[in-house]
Amino acid sequence: MSISKRSTSLAILGGGPSAMFLYKSLLDSKPTSIDITLFESQNKLGAGMPYSANGANVEHITNVSDNEIPELVMSIEEWVKVAPRKILDQFGITAENFNTFKVLPRLFFGAYLTEQFNLLIEKGREQGIKTSIYLSCKVLDVQDHPTENKVEVMTSKGIFTFDRIVICTGHYWPKRNEGIIPGYFDSPYPPDKLKLKLNHQVGLKGSSLTAIDAMRTLARANGAFIMGKDGRLAYQLNKGCEQFRLVMLSRSGLLPGVRFHLDNSHLTNPSLLSEEEIQHYRQKHDGFVSLDYLFEKDFKKIIKKKDLAFYEKIKHFNLEQFVGAMLDFREKIDPFTLMKTEYLEAEKSIEERKSVYWKEALAMLSASLNYPAKYLSAEDMLRLKKILMPLISVVIAFVPQSSCEEMFALHEANVLEIVAVGHDRNVEPLKTGGVNYTYATDSGVEHFNHFPTFIDCIGQLHFSFDQFLFKSLIDQQAIAPAKLKFRDPEMAKTEMKEGNQKVALSPDGDYHLTVPGIAINDQFQFIDQQERPNKRIYMMAVPYIGGFNPDYSGLDFSTMAGKKIADALVGKT
């Protein structure tokens, strides 16, 4: 029964940005009778992990600006005029110097999100929506009661029962070696733990935005950035830290792409395939959506309209040829030289308010894949992960200019380097502290390094079904692993022969590929092990839906998912 027809109790597990955009979507739907309960493990709403002390220090910045943020109660430009003086002074922000196109300190952005969530709750109360809030409250487990059509939520502050729940628990960084192996960190978060004075080389696993977060904190703990007379940033080590050095250990040896001007800041385009078009295509192709079809319609078609010269260069390329050409170009150039070239390209793009269209189109393609990904064949998902995502993860990282400038200063001071370690690598944690790291180059030459301090910076992991946070739902078979069917059984057999343990023959005689996380439908409802949707439980926790939503990060994704869930709750879908 929809919440517009009777009073319904709804719990939102988590109070970060995803929960906030879901809450806003519910308000926009104007339900006639609903009681909402918010459970948040931190002591405030809105900021979540990335924009609170759990994920940021004062030196950390967003890779989005005010003009790229989905609509809330007020824009940041409007909020700056009424924000508390203390938070404005802390970051040197005023209404006069604020720029809606520039990135922001993450803690400042978190304060903004907290205020927006509080304002939304006030609006909700004006609409007659009762909202109960439990802060500093950890959710311990969830049990489904289908007979009673209820869901039970066990928390550190008691046990509660609801008609519907939405899981918005956000990012999660489990500890495996941290706290056991001295000098080993399973993630850079919370970043306060990295304020370490060191006099040795530090290994950073990865070269993503997560690694840049670690870099910014460690650099400040062991030296200082100084603006030279020539207007260029320089770096100087502190006394006693002369041997401090940061080594980014990257599989590809590539640095992430630089932030540029986006013509469409929310990565939407009327030329992108609609859900109706995708469903129509599925009806004619045995329920599948082809990755090649998506590449042609949601990438090359957009490029043709926006940048005909670039399109002429790639119009005959298939997916593999395009990615190969783009990565081959990047891999032939020194990564810092390439970043400097792209930095200048991005500066021009921002100054002229003109996008780098192929990169923006690639970002659009990545975002558009979230809806049809669950309808890809297993073969296409393997191609997506192996071929396309490595390019996407590099090109559309959108590293802010100030982070680039710090990387240039560190590299020129001989404090930062990036090493391509390839696929053949081994990390050996040592009980005495740190790790031994070995890798082989493409030519077969083996290298060995010892890092007294080692930080895993590969970013948010995609967790498997067995790692789901609420174990009772696994025991109840209320959730199921996310799986995709092979179109070609021979391809599945080949994968199995090559040792892919994620491929298996199902009882129905089809071959399936298990992908990360749990199975959900288009409304983000659980799919149980009998393949039935669960209209009581909805899923927005990003680490557990990566199999069916490969590009789940960002506020735009939270907005899209929140609207779909809100529509389902009020009976619009």
N, C-alpha and C positions, 0 to 999 in steps of 0.2 A: 504494500500500500504506500502511495507516495506521501511525502510529508506535507503536501499542500492540502491533504484531505483530513488529516488528523494530527494531533500532537505527537511528535516523534522525538525520542531522545537520541542525540548524536554525540559521539565522543570523537575528538580529534587527538590522536596520540602524537604529540610533538607540537611545538609552538613556534617553529622557525618560519622562514619565508614561504615554504610550500603550504604550510597550514594557513598562513595569512592570505595567500592568493585563493585558496579554497574558500576561506571564510568570506572574502570579498565576493567571490562568485555566487555563494549562497545568498548574500545580501542582494546582489543584482537580480537573482531569481525571484526575490520577494515571496518566500514561503509564508503561508498564513499561520502556521503553528509549528514551532520547532524549539527545542531546548538543546543548547550546545554546551558541552563540557570540554575544556582544553586542559591537557596534561603536558607540562613542560619540565624537563629535567633541570634547566637553568633557572636563574632567579628573575628572568624577564622574557617577554615575548618578542618575536619578530627577528631578532638577530641571527638565531640559529648558530651553527658551528662556524661558518666562514667569516661572519661579521661580528664575532664576540671574541673575548680573550681566549676562548678555546681554539680559535683558528687564526688569530691575528694579533700583532703588536702594532704600535703606532707607525712603524715603518712600512706596513703592508698596505697595498692599494688594490682597488677593484680593477677589473679589466672592462668595465662598462661605465658609461656616463649617464647623466640625468636624462638626456634625450632618448636613451635606449631602455629605460626602465618602464615596464608596463604600468598603466594608470593605477594610482592608488587614491587616497583622499586628496593629497596635494603633491605637487612636484617638489623635488629637492630645492629648486630655485625659489619656490614659494615658501618652503619650510625654513630656509636660511633666514628669512626676514623675521621669523618668530621663534627660532630655535634658542635654547638656553645659551646665555653668553659664555658659560664655562666650556661647553663643547666646541663652540666657535673659536674661542681663544686658544684652546688646546691645539687646534690644527691650523690656526691662522686664516680662517675662512670668514669672509664678510659678504654681505649682500652685494657690495660694490665689486669685489674681485672674483665673485663666483662665475664660473663658466659652465654652461649646461652641456658643453661638448667634451669636457675634461674629466678624467677619471678622478676618483675620490679615495681618501683614506678609508680602509675597510671598517675601522671602529667607528668613524664618523657616519658611514653609511649604515652601520648596525644601529646606531642611535636613531637615525631617521626611520628605519624600518620598525623599531620598537614603538616610536611615536605614532606611526601610521597604523599599526595594529591596534593600539589603544584607541585611536580615533575611530577605526572601523567597529570596534566593540561598542563604542558610544552610539554610533549610527545604528548598530544592531538593536540596541536597547530602545532607541527611538522607534524602530520598526516593530517593537514588541517581542524581540528575540531575547530570551533569557540566556545569558552566558555565564557559566561558572568556570573559574580559573584555579588550577592547582599548579603553583610554581614550585620549583625545587622538588619535584615529584617524579620518581623513576617508575616507568611501567615495567613490571616484572614478567608478566605473562598474559596471554589472551586465550580464552576458551570459547568455542562456538557452541551454541545450544540450538540446533535447527528445529527441534520439536517445539520449543517455546518461542522460536523466532527471536532469540535474544543473543547477545554477546556479552561475556563476562570479562572484565578487565581487572587484573590484579596489579596493584601499585604499592609503592612504599607508604602510601597514606590510606590504604584500605582497598576493599573490593567493591567494584561498581558494576551495574548491569545496564546495558543500553540496547536500543533497537538497531542502531547502525553504528559502525565505527569506521574511521579512515586513519590508516597508519601513515604518519608523516614524520617518522623518527630521524630522517635526514642522514647525514654522513656518519660513518662509523669507522674507527681506526683500531682494530684489535691489536693487542700486544702479544707477540710470540717470543721474541728474544729480549725485548726491552725490559730492564729491571733484573734480568738474569745475566746477560752478557754486558760487562762494563763497556761503555762507549758505543753501544749499539742502540739505535733508535728506529722503531718500526714505522714512524712517521715524524714529520717536523712539528706535529701538533700535540698539545698546545705549545706555541713557539717560545714561551718564556723559558722552557727547559733547555733551549739552545743558546742562551746567553752565557756561553762558555769561553773562558780565556784559554786558548789552545796554542801550542807551539809545534804543530805537526800537520801533516796532510790529512784532509778529511775527504772521505769518499761519499759522494752523493749519487745514489742509484737513480738514474733518470736525468732528464734535462727539461722537464715540463715546468709549468707554472708552480707546481708544488716544490720542485727543486729551487726555483727562483725565490720562493718564500724562505726556504732554509738559508739560501745565499744571503739574502738581505739582512737576516738576523745575525748570522755568524760574522758577516763582514763588519757590522757595527760593534760586535763584542770584541773584535781583535784589531780594529783600526778605525780610520775615519775617512770619509769622503770630503775632498776639498775642491772648491771651485777655483780654477786657475785664472790667471790674468787674461788668458786667451778665450775665456768663457767655457772651457771644457772641464769636465769633472775628472778629478784625479783621486787616487787612493793611496793612503799612507798607513803602514802597519804600526801598531803600538809597540812600545819597548817590551821585550820579552816574548813577542809573537813573531819574531823574524822568520820562523820556519812554517808559519801558518800558510796553508794552501788548500784550495778547493778544487776537487777533481770530479767533474760530472761524468758518470759512467753511463753512456747511452748506447743502446743496441745499434742505432743507425749512425751515431755521431753527429746528429743534426740538432741545431738549436730551433726553438719554436718561432713561428712567424710573428711579425710586428703588427701592432694595432694600427689600422688605417681608418679612413672615413667610410662609413656605411651609408649608402643611399637609402636603404631600408633598414632602419636600426633594429627592427624586430624580426628580420629575416623571413618576412612573408612576401608573397608575390602572387598576383592574380593568375599568373601563368603556371604556377605550381599545380600539380594534379590535385583535384578535390577528392574527398573520401568517396563520393559517388562515382567518380571516374575510376578510382581504384577498384571499387566493388564490381563495376561493370567489366573491367578487365579480368578480374578473378573469375567471373562467371564464364568467360570464354577460354580460360586457361587452367581448368581443373582445380580452381581454388587458390592458385599461386599468383604471386606478383613477381615479375622478372626484374632482377637488379639491372639488367641491361636496359629494360624499358624505362626504369626510373632514372637511369643515367642520361638517357636520350631526352626524356621529357622534362625532368626537373633540374637538369644541368645544361646540356648542350643547347636546348631550345631557348633558355634564358640568356645564355651567352650570345646566341645569334642575334637577339634583339638589342643587347646592351653593348657588345664589343665585337663587331663583325670581323675586324682584322684578326683578333685572337681566335674567333670561331673558324676562320678560313684555315688557320694552322692546325686545328684539331678536329675538323669536321669528319674526317675519315678514321679517326682513332676510335677503337673500342675502349672499354674501361681499362683493361690491362695496358694497352699501348699508351693511353693518356697518363695513367699513374706512373708508368715506367719512364716516360719522357720527363715528367715533372720531378720525380725523385732523382733521376740520373743527372739532371741539371744541378740540383741542389748538392748532390753527393760529390760532384767534381770541384766544388768551390770550398775553400776554407770556411768553416761555419761562422767565424767571427767576421770575416770579410763579407759573407753573404748577408749576415744580420745588419752590417753597416750599410750595405747597398739597399736592403729592404727598409731600413730606418729612414734613409733619405727619400725613398719612394713613398713611404707612409707620411712623412712630413709634408711632401708636396700634395699628397692626397687630402690631408687634413686642411692644409692652407687653401686649396682650391675647392674644398668640399666636393671632391670627385672620387668615387670609389675605385678600388682596384677590382674590376668587375668579376674576373674569373675566380678570385678568392672569395668575394661575397657570394657568388653563385655556388661555390663549393660549400660554404657555410649554410646556405639555404638548402642544398641537397642533404647535408648532414641532418639538419633539423627536420626536414620533410620525411626522412627515413623512419622516424619513430612510429608513425601510424602503420605503415605497411610492413614493418620488419617482421611481425609475427606471421605474415603471409608469404615470406620468402621461402623458397625451398632450402633444404639443408645445404645443398651445394652452393647456392648463392650466399648464404650466411657465411660459409667458410671463405668465399671470395671477398665478401665485405670485410671480414676481420683481417684476412691476410693481405689483401690488395689495397682496398680503398681507405680503411681506417688509419693505417700508418701515415698516409698523406694528409688526411683530414686532421689528425691529431697534431701534426706539425704546423700546417698552414694556417689553421683558424684558431690558434691559441690566443691570438690578439695580445701579445706582450706589450704593456704600456711603455711609452717612450722613456720614462724615468728609470724603469727596470733595465732597459737596453743600455742607457747611459752608465748605470752602475756596473753592468757586465763589461762594457768596454773599458771602464776605469780599472776594474779588477784584473782584466786580461792584460792590459798594458802594464800593470804593476807586477806581472808574472805571479799573480795570486789565484787566477782562475783559468782552468783549461777544460776542454771536453775531449773525451776519448771514445772512439767507436769500438765497442767490445764484441759486436756480432752476437751470434746465437750460442756459440760454444764458450760458455763462461761458467764460473763456479764461485760461490760465496761460502766461505767456511768461517762461521762464528767461532771465536776462541774464548774459552772459559777465563783466560787471563785478560781478555779485553780486546775489543775491535774485531776485525776480520782479516783473513787472508783472501785475496781476490785474484783469481787467475782467469785469463781469457786468451783466445787465439785469434789472430788476424785472419783475413781472407786468404792470405798466402801461407797460413799454417804456422806462423811464428807465435810461440807461446810467450805470454807476459805474466809476471807475478808482481803483485803489490800487497803491502800490508798497510791497512788503515786503522790506526788506533781509535779513530772515531768514524762511524759509518751510519748513514741515514738513508732509510728507504724513502725515496721521493717519487715513486711511480704514480702517485695519485690515488684517488678512490678506487678500491678494488671492487670487482663484480663478484659478489658472493654466490656460492652454490646453494642449491635447495637445502642441503644438510646443514648449512650454516645459518639458516633462518633464525631470527632472534627469539621468536615465541614458540618454544618447543611443543607446547600442548597442541598447537594447530597441526604440527607434523604428526603427532601421535594420533590425532583424530582423523587423519587423512583429509583434512579440510583444505589443504593446499597440495599442489602437484608441481613437479619440476617442469620448467619451460623446455619444450621440445619442438623440433621442426622435422618435417617429413622429407625424405629424399625423393626426388622425382625419378632418379635413375638408380636402381638397386646395385648395378655394377659399380657405380661410384662409391656407394656405401661400403661394398665389399672391399674395394681398394683401400678406402680409409681404414677399415678394420685390419687389413693385412699390414698396413704401415704403422699400426700401433695406436690408432686413435681410439681411446677407451670411452670416448663420449658417444660413439656410434654403437647402436644395438638393434637387434631384430625384435620388433614388438609382437605381442601375441596375435595381433591382427594380420601379421605377415608382412608389414611394411617396415622399412628401416627408418630409424629416427636418430637425430643428432640432439643430444642434451646440451642446452645453452645455459649460461649463468642465470641464476635466480629462479623465481617461481612463475607459473603460468597465470596470466591475467588476460581479460578480454579488452575490447575497445573502450569500455567504461571504467577500466582499472579495477574491476571486480575480481576476486579470487576465482580460479577455476579449480575445482576439487579433483580428486583422483578418479572420479567417475565422469570427468569432463563436464561437470555441471557448474554454471556460474553461481556464485554466492552473493546474493543481493544485500547481505548484512555487513560484509567486510570489503573495504576498498583499500587499495595499495598505492601510496605515493613515495615510499621510502626508497630513494634512488639506488642504494647498493644492492637491492634485491629484485630489481626489474630490468637490469641491464641486458638480459638476453633478448627481450622483446622490445626494448627501447635503447638502442645503442648510443644515442646522443641525448642523454637524459639530464645533462647539466644545464644550469642557467635559469634565470627568472622567467623567460618566455616559456620554457617547458613547464614550469610550475603553474603558470597562468593557463596554459592549454589543458593540462591534466586536471587542474582545479575546476575548470569550466565543465569538462566532461563528467566529472564526478558529481558536481552540483546538479547538472541537468538530469543525471540518472536518479539522484536522490529526490528531486522534485517531480519526477515522472515525465520529463521531456524526451527521454530516449528509452 
